[in-house]
C-alpha cells in the first residue's frame, strides 16, 4: 500500500543525499509538513537522523581519502 508520508520522507532524504536539497530546505519543508498535520516531530527527527548519519559517513570517507593520500606522500 502506498504511504504518502513515507514516500515524502524518502524523497527528502534522497534529495539531500544527491545534492538536490539543502538541509535548510528540508527543515523548512518538514516544518510545513508538521503544520499541515502530515508529519510529526518524530518524522522530522527521523529525517534529521538520516541526514546526520549520511553526513558522518561522508566525513569518514573524506578523512579516509586524506589519510591515504598523506600516507602515500610520506612513503613515496
Secondary structure, DSSP 8 states (H G I E B T S, - for coil): ---HHHHHHHHHHHHHHTTSS-HHHHHHHHHHHHHTTS--HHHHHHHHHHHHHHHHHHHHHHHHHHHHHHHHHHH-
